[in-house]
Amino acid sequence: LAAEALRGVGGLLFDATGKRFANELGRRDYVTGEMWKSKAPFRLCLNKAASEEIHWHCEHYKGRGVMKFYSSGAELAKEMGVSVDLMAKEVQAHYEAAMKQEK
């Protein structure tokens, strides 16, 4: 399970099918429970702004071989074997939900 810091800066969790399966800001036990209900492997994805905000942690995890840089969402989707359109819809739905929370 990735550190809360990675999820806290805006990281999104995806299951093997390219879908989000949990509220990333949930407690560790909640996220772990949702992982048990979902299809592995899991990916925690950060955008450029989030990865820059928490740069040290990203370098730490990349150095240990548990984090990888992708130049685009399309590159990630291709490696996962899922539709980039599906992942884009998941990200858009998350964005829209976040915007509603700000109001």
Sequence and secondary structure as in RCSB ss.txt:
>XXXX:A:sequence
LAAEALRGVGGLLFDATGKRFANELGRRDYVTGEMWKSKAPFRLCLNKAASEEIHWHCEHYKGRGVMKFYSSGAE
LAKEMGVSVDLMAKEVQAHYEAAMKQEK
>XXXX:A:secstr
   HHHHHTT EEE TTS B S TTS HHHHHHHHHHS S  EEE  HHHHHHTHHHHHHHHHTTS    SSHHH
HHHHHTS HHHHHHHHHHHHHHHHHHH 
